[in-house]
Amino acid sequence: MTPKHGGRPRGSMSIFIVLGLCCFFYLLGSWQRSGFGKGDSIAMKVSKVAELTDCSIKTDLDFEPHHKFVGTIEVPEVIIKKYKPCDVKYSDYTPCQEQDRAMKFPRDYMIYRERHCPADEEKLRCLIPAPVGYTTPFPWPKSRDYVYYANVPYKHLTVEKAGQHWVEYEGNVFKFPGGGTMFPQGADAYIDELASVIPIADGTIRTALDTGCGVASWGAYMLKRNVLAMSFAPKDNHEAQVQFALERGVPAVIGVLGSIQLPYPSRAFDMAQCSRCLIPWASNDGMYLMEVDRVLRPGGYWVLSGPPINWKTYHKVWKRTKEDCRAEQSKIEELAEQLCWEKKYENGDIVIFRKKTNAESCKRRPQNVCEAQDPDDVWYKKMKTCVTPFPEVSSSSEVAGRKLEKFPARLFATPPRVAKGLVPRVTEESYQEDNAKWKKHVKAYKSLNRLIGSSRYRNIMDMNADLGGFAAALDSPKVWVMNVVPTIAENTLGVVYERGLIGIYHDWCEGFSTYPRTYDLIHASGLFSMYQDKCEYEDILLEMDRILRPEGVVIFRDAVDPLHKVKQIARGMRWDLKLLDHEDGPFVPEKILIATKQYWVAGEKNSTSSSR
C-alpha cells in the first residue's frame, strides 16, 4: 500500500538531514576540543547561556557531565597518600641552604653559602611543621615594625646588634626600630640623604637591589617611597635575618655574592646598595662589582656605605691600617671607572656612583668585555671577570636598552624588550592582550576570595610569572609579588623588571631560596603542565606547602589532567580544596583549583583551621 505522501522522497530527505546534522556537530565538537582561544566565540556564547540559566560554578566539579567538549576523564576514588609531619627539628628547614650540607663545600668565594640541594633520595617527603604558638603575622604596615616571637624564635640578633637598633625583644614580639649598622638613627634619615642625589621620589627609581640586607630595614622603608627592593643575605651566623625580613612583609631571598651569577636578568635594577655588607668589592679582579654592573640599568645608581668609606675616621675601629683602607677605596674607584660609572657623591660614610647611560659616554672602554654570551642566561652559571657590554645605541643621547617610563606609568607601558622584539612570540599587541587577560583573571579571583588584594595576603608568589600580568593586575601598596620565571620557560624576567616589578629565576624541581612559612598566597598558572615529565608533582607540591603560611592560599590554573593529579596528591597534605570552572564557563578546558592550608603546629596530630 502506497503511503499518502510517498515513501521514498521522505526517507531520502530524512537521511540527508540526519547526515548533515551529524557532520555539523562533529565539526563543532572538533573545534571545541581544540581549546579556548580568542576567536572561540561559540564557547563564550554557550557559557553565557549557562550563566543566564543559573548554572552556578560548582565547588566540587563532576568531570563526567561538565567536560564532554574537552574529552572525558575518569576520576576514580583512589587511596591517597597521607603525608606525615616532619620532625619538629625541621620547622625552619631550607633544603638548598642547610648548614650540615653547606659545610662540606669550600669556603673560597663563599661557595659553601651558595645553593646545594639534596639528591632525590635525600629529600624530605613530609610536611614541615609550624612552631608551637605560631600566629598569623601582623597585617601590613604594622608587620614592618613587629613580628611575633613564636613565629621566628631567635634572639641572637637582639644581642649581637643591640647597639645598632636592628631588632629588639619586647614581651612576646620583636620590635624593629628601623635602624641598621650604617643608619643607627633610622633608615628614613639614611634614605633622605640618598634622595638628595638619587631621584627616588619621582618614580625614576622603582627597582632596587640590597646586597647583604640584614633584616631588610632599608627595603622596608623604601617601600613607602614606592620602591621595590630585592633584598638578599646568606643563611649564616646572623640567625634568621632573611626570615625576619619576610615575616615583616618585605621582599627577600636567601642568597650570596659567591661564585655563581645572581639569579636576575641584566639591566634589572634602577639602583643597588651595600650597607656594610662586607663584600670584598676590590678583590677577585672586581668580579663582584662586574656582577652588580650586569644587573644595574644604564643610568642606575650604586651606593656603598661602610668599609672602606670614611676610613680616616674608622680605620682603627676596623683594626686596619690607613694604607690598606686607602688602597681598597682607590681600587674600587678604579674599577668603577672601568665599568663606566661616575662618582656623584661622597660624604661621611656614603659614596654614590652612577652608571653611564651608554658606551658612547664612557671615558674609556673596558678591555675585558664579555663576548658571545647571553647576559640573562645565569642559572647556576659561573661568575666571570668580564664586563657586560651596553646594548647598542644610535646616538650618544640615547639610553642603552631604551629609557623606561617613570613608575607607575611603566607598569603597563610596552617594555623595551617587547618593543624591540627581543622576546619570542610576544608583540606589543599580544602584550596588551595578556594584560587584559590577567585583569580579568584577577577580578575573578577576587570574586572567589574578597581578601585577595588586601594586606591579609601580603607576601605573594607567582610560580610561573611569564610577562608579570598577574602581579601587575594585583599592584597595590598592600601586597608585593615575587615573580618567578622557571628556568625551563621562555626567559621573560627582563620584561617583568622593565615593568617595575621584581622576580627571580628558579627551577621548581628544587627547593626555593626561602624559609618555611614565608608566603601568604601562591599562584601557579600552567606550572604543572610545564613540569610534566620534568620532576615529580609530589616534590613541587611539598615545596609549596613548605613555603606557604598556615591558612595561606594556593590558586592553581591549569588543564584538567594536571589539576586532577595535583588534587589527588594535595588531598593528603592537610589542604582544603575546591575545583572550579574557568570564569568563562564550564566549556573552557582550563580550570581553577583553590587550596587553603590548614592551621596546625608541631606536635598536633589533627589540627585544622576549624579547630584552632
HELIX and SHEET records of a PDB file:
HELIX    1   1 GLY A    7  ARG A   33  1                                  27    
HELIX    2   2 SER A   41  LEU A   52  1                                  12    
HELIX    3   3 PHE A   63  HIS A   66  1                                   4    
HELIX    4   4 VAL A   88  TYR A   90  5                                   3    
HELIX    5   5 GLN A   99  ALA A  102  1                                   4    
HELIX    6   6 ASP A  108  ARG A  113  5                                   6    
HELIX    7   7 ASP A  120  GLU A  122  5                                   3    
HELIX    8   8 LYS A  142  ARG A  144  5                                   3    
HELIX    9   9 HIS A  156  GLU A  160  1                                   5    
HELIX   10  10 ALA A  162  GLN A  164  5                                   3    
HELIX   11  11 ALA A  187  ALA A  195  1                                   9    
HELIX   12  12 SER A  217  MET A  222  1                                   6    
HELIX   13  13 LEU A  223  ARG A  225  5                                   3    
HELIX   14  14 GLN A  241  GLU A  247  1                                   7    
HELIX   15  15 ASN A  284  GLY A  286  5                                   3    
HELIX   16  16 MET A  287  VAL A  295  1                                   9    
HELIX   17  17 TRP A  311  TYR A  314  1                                   4    
HELIX   18  18 LYS A  322  GLN A  338  1                                  17    
HELIX   19  19 ALA A  359  SER A  361  5                                   3    
HELIX   20  20 ALA A  409  LEU A  411  5                                   3    
HELIX   21  21 PRO A  416  ALA A  419  1                                   4    
HELIX   22  22 GLU A  428  LEU A  448  1                                  21    
HELIX   23  23 SER A  455  TYR A  457  5                                   3    
HELIX   24  24 GLY A  469  LEU A  474  1                                   6    
HELIX   25  25 LEU A  493  GLU A  498  1                                   6    
HELIX   26  26 LEU A  527  MET A  530  1                                   4    
HELIX   27  27 TYR A  537  ILE A  547  1                                  11    
HELIX   28  28 VAL A  560  ALA A  570  1                                  11    
HELIX   29  29 SER A  609  SER A  611  5                                   3    
SHEET    1   A 3 TYR A 146  TYR A 148  0                                        
SHEET    2   A 3 VAL A 173  LYS A 175 -1                                        
SHEET    3   A 3 GLU A 168  GLU A 170 -1                                        
SHEET    1   B 7 ALA A 252  ILE A 254  0                                        
SHEET    2   B 7 LEU A 228  ALA A 233  1                                        
SHEET    3   B 7 THR A 207  THR A 211  1                                        
SHEET    4   B 7 PHE A 269  SER A 275  1                                        
SHEET    5   B 7 LEU A 296  SER A 305  1                                        
SHEET    6   B 7 ILE A 350  LYS A 355 -1                                        
SHEET    7   B 7 TRP A 341  ASN A 347 -1                                        
SHEET    1   C 7 ILE A 502  HIS A 506  0                                        
SHEET    2   C 7 TRP A 480  PRO A 486  1                                        
SHEET    3   C 7 ASN A 459  ASP A 462  1                                        
SHEET    4   C 7 TYR A 519  SER A 525  1                                        
SHEET    5   C 7 LEU A 548  ASP A 558  1                                        
SHEET    6   C 7 LYS A 591  LYS A 597 -1                                        
SHEET    7   C 7 TRP A 575  LEU A 580 -1                                        
END                                                                             
